[in-house]
Structures are given as C-alpha cells and as structure tokens.
Amino acid sequence: MSNFKYVKDSQVVITQLMLPSHSNFSGKIHGGFILNLMDQIAFACASKHSGQYCVTASVNKVDFVNPIEVGELVTLKASVNFTGRTSMVIGLRVDSENIRTGETKHCNSSYFTMVAKDEDGNSTPVPGLILTSKAEIRRFARSIIRQQESKNRTSRFDKNTFKIDDYLSYFEESNSKIELNL
C-alpha cells in the first residue's frame, strides 16, 4: 500500500434508472432509497482508496434539495475529501436527469465519514491524500473545520455542563413552551 494516493484514483460514479418500486406514495423516489445508494457509493469510494473493507461512522447533513421522479436517471459521484489516520470523509453529490428533456438537477450533497477495517474488524490506517487543485485543498480544509465545529457542538451541549440560562433566549421566538418542574 502506498502512503499517499491522488483524489482522482478513488473517485466513483454510478448511474441508475429510478423505477416505480423506488417511489413513495406521492410518486417521488424514497429518500431512504437514495440514502442507501449514497452509502453504497461512499463504501465503494472509501474501500477503493483504502484497499480495505470500510464502515460508515457518520453522515453529515443530508438535505434533499430537489425531488427525484420515477423514470429519471440518478447519478451519484463520490470522492475522498479528507483522510485521517483510519477514517476518510467522502464527499457525495446526487444529480438527476430527465431522459426525455435532458434537464438535470442537483438533488443532494452530503459527507460520509468512513472507517477502514482490517480482517479482524479493527480500525486500520489509510493512505493520505495528494491534493492537486484549489478545490481539493478547499474540500480537505472544510472537513477539518467541520470536525472542529462538531467537537465544539458536542461539548457545548454535554448534559453535565449545559447551562439552561445561556439558551433560554433562543426559545422566545420558537414554537415551544417550557414548563420546568425544578
């Protein structure tokens, strides 16, 4: 295994026709079906980069921007944006295409953190990334910042240190009612 790999060496693209069996009651493609495809391509990309079996550790923010219709082609693109010691952040983009009109639309972007596992199920080191463009550097830096913000968010709301009074003003304009029994 080499110590570093180019981003382009592990990029994966898949395209699939959306069938009626993939749709919900309103005739749109199930979000869960799309999430399943996203998890599959994240696995493929991470495994290709690491040369190991990989598992999903977390998914960062999934927004369904545009609905996907039955009969459209859905293209998923995956790329390694960041490498840690045993983990990788896989950037995903989902686009759909109307076969008849040729119209394409962006449907979803997300970030999956994947961890490489050895034959015994233990986390194992992954190759680093060789960054060759401003876009690749930007994506790597974004992943570092996202990790730092996540740690900060988690510690601020720790049940042992959370201070209610620091956050009560957030509830003034919210659709909630507080009835504390202290």
N, C-alpha and C positions, 0 to 999 in steps of 0.2 A: 504494500500500500504506500503510495507517495504521501508526503507530508502536506502537500497543497494541491488543489485542483482548481481549474477555471470554472466560473459560474456556468458557462455555456456547455460544459461537459456533462452536466447532470440535469439540464432543463428537459422537461417533459411536456408534451402537448397531446391531448386526446380530444376527439370529437365524437359526439354521439347524437343520434336521432332521438328526439323526445316522442315517446309513444303514449297512447291513451292510458296504458297501465301505470304510467308515471305521474298521472294527474290526480288532483284533489277534486272535491265536489264542485268547485267553481270552474273546472276546466283548465286550471293553471297547473304547472308542474309543481309537485310537492317540494317544499323547502328541504324536507328530510332526505328526499332522493338526491337533491343537489349536494347536500352536505355529505352524503355517502360517497358521491363521485369525487368531491373535494378531498375527502380523507384518503381515498384510493390513490389519487394522483400525488398527494403530499407524501404518502408512503413510497410510491414509485420513485419520486424525485430524491427523497432522503436516502432511500436504500441504494439508489444509483450512485449518489455522492459518497456514502459511507462504505459501501460494499458489505453492509450488514443488514440484518432484519431490524426494522425500526418500529417504534410505537408512538402513538400520539400522546404527548404530555399535556398540551393545552391548545385551545383555539382562541385567537384574539379577535374579538368583534366581527360578527357576521351581520352585514346589512344587506338585505335583499332590495336592491335599487330599482330593478325593473322585473316584471313578471316574465316567465318563460311559457310560451304556448306549445301545445301539442303540435307536432309536425315541424318544429324548428330544430335546427342543428345547434347543439351546445358545444362550445369549445372551451376547454379548461387548460390553462397554462400554469406551470409550476416552475419555480426557480429557487435555488438556495440563496437567501438574502443574508444569512448570518450563520457563523459557526462558533460554537463554544467548545468546551473540551469534549463533551459527549452528545451535545444537542445541536440542533440546526433549526433555524427559523426558515420555513418555506413560504414564500410569497405566492399567492394564488390569484388568478384573475379568471372570471367566468363571463363569457360573451355568448349571445345567442344570435342566430341568423335565420331570417325568414327566407326559406328556399325559393319561394316564388318571386319576391320583390328584391331580394338581395340585401335588404335592410339589416344592419347589425346593431346590437345594443349591448352596452355594458350592464351586466346583471348583478355582479357580486365581486368583491375583493376581500381577501382575508389572509391571516397569517397563522400557520400551524407550527407549533413547536414540536419537533420530533426528536426522539432519543434513540440512539443506536444501541443495539443489544448484541452480546456475544452468544455463543452456543448454550451457555449456562443461564442466560437471562440477565446477566449483569450489564450495566452500562459500560460502553467501551468507547475509546477515543475515536474521533472522526477527523478526516483531513481538514485543514484550514482552507480558506478561500483566497484565490488570486483575483484581486479586483482590478479591472482594466478600463473602467469608464466612470464618469461622474455619477451616472445613475446607480451603478453597483456600489460605489462608495456611499451615496446618499441612502440607499436601502440598508446597508450594513450599519451606518450611523443611526438611522431611525430605529433599528432593532435594539441597539444599545440603550438609547433613550427610553424606548418603550419598556425595557426590562427595569430600568431605574425607576420609572414612574410607577410601575406595577408594585415594586417593593415598597415604595413610599405610600401608595394607596392602601396596601395591606396593613402596614404598621399603624397608619392613622386610625384605622377602624378596628384595631385589636380590642377585644372585649374587656381586657384588663386595664387598658389605658384610655379608652374612649371617654370623652367628656361631653355629655349631652348639651350643656350650656353653650359650647362652641358652635353647635349646629342648629339650635332652635330657630334662628332667623331664616334658615332655608325652608322651614315648614310654613311660613306666613303666607306664601302665595301658592302653596301646594294643595293638592286635592287629598288632604288628610286631616285627621282630628286626633289630637293627643289627649289621652286620659290616663295619666300615670298614677299608679297606686304605689306610692312610696312607703 
